[in-house]
Amino acid sequence: MPKMLKALGIDEVAIKRQEPGVLHDMRRVCALCIEKSRCNSELEAGTAALHHREYCANTYTIDSLEPKPDQTELQLRGPCCC
């Protein structure tokens, strides 16, 4: 799992510090995963970031950890007319 997080640009140390329970759960899901072969192949090929949503059981958690664009700028600009 550390390799996957690194491939996705997610800081494992920050997760461990901020959400240790989440990291623990992710490790457990990864340990029980039936797609380890594909995961390892994708990581080795450098394509895991592109395809992990197709097979990774931690996808929803990973998506929740990825930084979201700041919505402040959109709110300050007001409604769009076109």
Backbone as a printed PyTorch tensor [residue, N CA C, xyz], in Angstrom:
tensor([[[  0.7950,  -1.1910,   0.0000],
         [  0.0000,   0.0000,   0.0000],
         [  0.8470,   1.2690,   0.0000]],

        [[  1.9660,   1.3040,   0.6500],
         [  2.7830,   2.5230,   0.5850],
         [  3.1660,   2.9090,  -0.8410]],

        [[  3.4280,   1.9060,  -1.6790],
         [  3.7800,   2.1960,  -3.0700],
         [  2.6130,   2.8150,  -3.8210]],

        [[  1.4050,   2.3350,  -3.5460],
         [  0.2270,   2.8900,  -4.2060],
         [  0.0170,   4.3410,  -3.7810]],

        [[  0.1090,   4.5950,  -2.4900],
         [ -0.0650,   5.9710,  -2.0170],
         [  0.9720,   6.8910,  -2.6340]],

        [[  2.2000,   6.4180,  -2.7320],
         [  3.2560,   7.2220,  -3.3430],
         [  2.9570,   7.4730,  -4.8180]],

        [[  2.5000,   6.4420,  -5.5160],
         [  2.1690,   6.5820,  -6.9330],
         [  1.0580,   7.6020,  -7.1510]],

        [[  0.1830,   7.7170,  -6.1690],
         [ -0.9390,   8.6510,  -6.2640],
         [ -0.6130,  10.0260,  -5.6880]],

        [[  0.5940,  10.1680,  -5.1630],
         [  0.9960,  11.4560,  -4.6030],
         [  0.3580,  11.7560,  -3.2620]],

        [[  0.0130,  10.7110,  -2.5260],
         [ -0.6260,  10.8730,  -1.2180],
         [  0.4210,  10.6110,  -0.1360]],

        [[  0.5120,  11.5080,   0.8220],
         [  1.5120,  11.4430,   1.8810],
         [  1.0570,  10.4930,   2.9860]],

        [[  1.6690,   9.3150,   3.0220],
         [  1.2990,   8.3020,   4.0120],
         [  1.5760,   8.7810,   5.4360]],

        [[  2.6500,   9.5050,   5.6350],
         [  3.0040,  10.0040,   6.9680],
         [  1.9370,  10.9810,   7.4680]],

        [[  1.4460,  11.8310,   6.5900],
         [  0.3980,  12.7790,   6.9790],
         [ -0.8860,  12.0460,   7.3490]],

        [[ -1.2280,  11.0110,   6.5990],
         [ -2.4310,  10.2260,   6.9160],
         [ -2.2530,   9.5630,   8.2750]],

        [[ -1.0750,   8.9860,   8.4870],
         [ -0.8150,   8.3130,   9.7550],
         [ -0.9440,   9.2860,  10.9300]],

        [[ -0.4980,  10.5070,  10.7220],
         [ -0.5550,  11.5120,  11.7700],
         [ -1.9870,  12.0230,  11.9860]],

        [[ -2.6980,  12.2610,  10.9050],
         [ -4.0210,  12.8770,  10.9920],
         [ -5.1570,  11.8680,  11.1430]],

        [[ -5.0310,  10.7330,  10.4990],
         [ -6.1070,   9.7280,  10.4870],
         [ -5.5280,   8.3270,  10.6400]],

        [[ -4.9470,   7.9940,  11.7950],
         [ -4.3110,   6.6770,  11.9340],
         [ -5.2770,   5.5120,  11.7420]],

        [[ -6.5110,   5.6730,  12.1300],
         [ -7.4990,   4.6070,  11.9540],
         [ -7.7850,   4.3390,  10.4890]],

        [[ -7.8120,   5.3860,   9.6970],
         [ -8.0520,   5.2370,   8.2650],
         [ -6.9030,   4.4610,   7.6310]],

        [[ -5.6900,   4.8200,   7.9840],
         [ -4.5290,   4.1250,   7.4350],
         [ -4.5390,   2.6490,   7.8490]],

        [[ -4.8870,   2.3870,   9.0830],
         [ -4.9750,   1.0020,   9.5660],
         [ -6.0100,   0.2150,   8.7540]],

        [[ -7.1710,   0.8070,   8.5300],
         [ -8.2120,   0.1360,   7.7530],
         [ -7.7650,  -0.1050,   6.3170]],

        [[ -7.0820,   0.8750,   5.7390],
         [ -6.5950,   0.7190,   4.3670],
         [ -5.5860,  -0.4290,   4.2710]],

        [[ -4.7370,  -0.5380,   5.2530],
         [ -3.7560,  -1.6330,   5.2650],
         [ -4.4550,  -2.9880,   5.3530]],

        [[ -5.5010,  -3.0480,   6.1550],
         [ -6.2420,  -4.3040,   6.2980],
         [ -6.9300,  -4.6740,   4.9800]],

        [[ -7.5540,  -3.7080,   4.3390],
         [ -8.2120,  -3.9560,   3.0540],
         [ -7.1840,  -4.4310,   2.0340]],

        [[ -6.0340,  -3.7860,   2.0160],
         [ -4.9740,  -4.1530,   1.0790],
         [ -4.4700,  -5.5750,   1.3590]],

        [[ -4.3080,  -5.9160,   2.6200],
         [ -3.8150,  -7.2490,   2.9810],
         [ -4.7610,  -8.3570,   2.5240]],

        [[ -6.0510,  -8.0740,   2.4970],
         [ -7.0520,  -9.0700,   2.1120],
         [ -7.4140,  -9.0210,   0.6250]],

        [[ -6.7640,  -8.1480,  -0.1090],
         [ -7.1230,  -7.9020,  -1.5080],
         [ -6.8180,  -9.1040,  -2.4030]],

        [[ -7.7050,  -9.3460,  -3.3530],
         [ -7.5050, -10.4300,  -4.3190],
         [ -6.8520,  -9.9320,  -5.6100]],

        [[ -6.5980,  -8.6330,  -5.7020],
         [ -6.0170,  -8.0350,  -6.9120],
         [ -4.5470,  -7.6580,  -6.7390]],

        [[ -3.8490,  -8.3100,  -5.8190],
         [ -2.4490,  -7.9560,  -5.5530],
         [ -1.5690,  -8.0780,  -6.7970]],

        [[ -1.8000,  -9.1010,  -7.5860],
         [ -0.9960,  -9.3110,  -8.7840],
         [ -1.1570,  -8.1400,  -9.7560]],

        [[ -2.3900,  -7.7410,  -9.9990],
         [ -2.6140,  -6.6140, -10.9050],
         [ -2.0480,  -5.3310, -10.3090]],

        [[ -2.2610,  -5.1350,  -9.0280],
         [ -1.7550,  -3.9480,  -8.3600],
         [ -0.2420,  -3.8480,  -8.5190]],

        [[  0.4440,  -4.9400,  -8.2250],
         [  1.9030,  -4.9430,  -8.3450],
         [  2.3500,  -4.6950,  -9.7810]],

        [[  1.6380,  -5.2860, -10.7290],
         [  1.9770,  -5.0800, -12.1430],
         [  1.7890,  -3.6270, -12.5490]],

        [[  0.6820,  -3.0450, -12.1180],
         [  0.3980,  -1.6390, -12.4430],
         [  1.4200,  -0.7170, -11.7830]],

        [[  1.7710,  -0.9990, -10.5460],
         [  2.7700,  -0.1800,  -9.8550],
         [  4.1170,  -0.2680, -10.5660]],

        [[  4.4940,  -1.4720, -10.9550],
         [  5.7670,  -1.6780, -11.6380],
         [  5.7880,  -0.9890, -13.0020]],

        [[  4.6480,  -1.0080, -13.6870],
         [  4.5620,  -0.3850, -15.0080],
         [  4.3840,   1.1350, -14.9320]],

        [[  4.0990,   1.6350, -13.7420],
         [  3.8850,   3.0740, -13.5870],
         [  2.5050,   3.5210, -14.0240]],

        [[  1.5530,   2.5880, -14.0760],
         [  0.2030,   2.9100, -14.5450],
         [ -0.8580,   2.8210, -13.4390]],

        [[ -0.4280,   2.5950, -12.2190],
         [ -1.3820,   2.4210, -11.1160],
         [ -2.2520,   3.6460, -10.9060]],

        [[ -1.6830,   4.8190, -11.0270],
         [ -2.4570,   6.0450, -10.8180],
         [ -3.5690,   6.1870, -11.8520]],

        [[ -3.3430,   5.6530, -13.0290],
         [ -4.3570,   5.7400, -14.0880],
         [ -5.4610,   4.7050, -13.9410]],

        [[ -5.1320,   3.5380, -13.3870],
         [ -6.0710,   2.4140, -13.4150],
         [ -6.5430,   1.9020, -12.0640]],

        [[ -6.0650,   2.4610, -10.9570],
         [ -6.3870,   1.8750,  -9.6510],
         [ -7.8810,   1.8110,  -9.3680]],

        [[ -8.6640,   2.7100,  -9.9460],
         [-10.1140,   2.7060,  -9.7100],
         [-10.7960,   1.4640, -10.2950]],

        [[-10.1220,   0.7940, -11.2060],
         [-10.6810,  -0.4010, -11.8320],
         [-10.5880,  -1.6440, -10.9400]],

        [[ -9.6870,  -1.6300,  -9.9670],
         [ -9.4660,  -2.8580,  -9.2000],
         [ -9.2190,  -2.6560,  -7.7080]],

        [[ -8.8570,  -1.4690,  -7.2740],
         [ -8.4500,  -1.2650,  -5.8890],
         [ -9.6440,  -1.1260,  -4.9480]],

        [[ -9.6680,  -1.9560,  -3.9250],
         [-10.7630,  -1.9250,  -2.9510],
         [-10.6810,  -0.6980,  -2.0420]],

        [[ -9.5640,  -0.0040,  -2.0660],
         [ -9.4130,   1.2180,  -1.2770],
         [ -9.7480,   2.4840,  -2.0760]],

        [[-10.3050,   2.3280,  -3.2440],
         [-10.5520,   3.4720,  -4.1220],
         [-11.3600,   4.5820,  -3.4510]],

        [[-12.4510,   4.2410,  -2.7930],
         [-13.2820,   5.2840,  -2.1830],
         [-12.5200,   6.0300,  -1.0890]],

        [[-11.7430,   5.3080,  -0.3260],
         [-10.9500,   5.9540,   0.7170],
         [ -9.8650,   6.8200,   0.0930]],

        [[ -9.2000,   6.2990,  -0.9150],
         [ -8.1650,   7.0690,  -1.6110],
         [ -8.7570,   8.3470,  -2.1810]],

        [[ -9.9100,   8.2350,  -2.8040],
         [-10.5560,   9.4260,  -3.3690],
         [-10.8540,  10.4660,  -2.2980]],

        [[-11.2120,  10.0040,  -1.1120],
         [-11.5240,  10.9590,  -0.0430],
         [-10.2640,  11.6130,   0.5170]],

        [[ -9.1040,  10.9910,   0.3130],
         [ -7.8460,  11.5390,   0.8080],
         [ -7.1850,  12.4930,  -0.1660]],

        [[ -7.5180,  12.3770,  -1.4440],
         [ -6.8920,  13.2370,  -2.4370],
         [ -7.3490,  14.6730,  -2.2310]],

        [[ -6.4300,  15.6220,  -2.3460],
         [ -6.7930,  17.0230,  -2.1520],
         [ -7.8160,  17.4750,  -3.1820]],

        [[ -8.7720,  18.2290,  -2.7340],
         [ -9.8090,  18.7620,  -3.6070],
         [ -9.4710,  20.2130,  -3.9470]],

        [[ -9.8220,  20.6590,  -5.1410],
         [ -9.5520,  22.0570,  -5.4840],
         [-10.2840,  22.9910,  -4.5260]],

        [[ -9.6650,  24.0910,  -4.2410],
         [-10.2580,  25.0790,  -3.3440],
         [-11.4780,  25.7010,  -4.0260]],

        [[-12.6180,  25.6060,  -3.3660],
         [-13.8580,  26.1330,  -3.9260],
         [-14.0350,  27.6260,  -3.6680]],

        [[-13.1740,  28.2330,  -2.8550],
         [-13.3130,  29.6400,  -2.4970],
         [-13.3180,  30.5320,  -3.7260]],

        [[-12.4040,  30.2860,  -4.6520],
         [-12.3200,  31.1230,  -5.8380],
         [-13.6240,  31.0860,  -6.6240]],

        [[-14.2120,  29.9140,  -6.7650],
         [-15.4630,  29.7990,  -7.5000],
         [-16.5880,  30.5550,  -6.7960]],

        [[-16.6210,  30.4720,  -5.4980],
         [-17.6790,  31.1410,  -4.7420],
         [-17.5270,  32.6600,  -4.8350]],

        [[-16.3070,  33.1570,  -4.8650],
         [-16.0820,  34.5960,  -4.9000],
         [-16.4000,  35.1900,  -6.2620]],

        [[-16.3130,  34.4110,  -7.3030],
         [-16.5720,  34.9420,  -8.6390],
         [-18.0620,  35.1280,  -8.9050]],

        [[-18.8940,  34.4760,  -8.1600],
         [-20.3300,  34.6030,  -8.3760],
         [-20.8220,  33.6680,  -9.4530]],

        [[-22.1050,  33.7560,  -9.7710],
         [-22.6830,  32.8370, -10.7600],
         [-22.1330,  33.1010, -12.1620]],

        [[-22.0690,  32.0610, -12.9090],
         [-21.6050,  32.1570, -14.2790],
         [-22.7970,  32.3770, -15.2020]],

        [[-22.6640,  33.2710, -16.1540],
         [-23.7960,  33.5590, -17.0430],
         [-23.7640,  32.7200, -18.3140]],

        [[-22.6730,  32.0520, -18.6110],
         [-22.6370,  31.2470, -19.8340],
         [-22.0570,  29.8910, -19.6030]]])
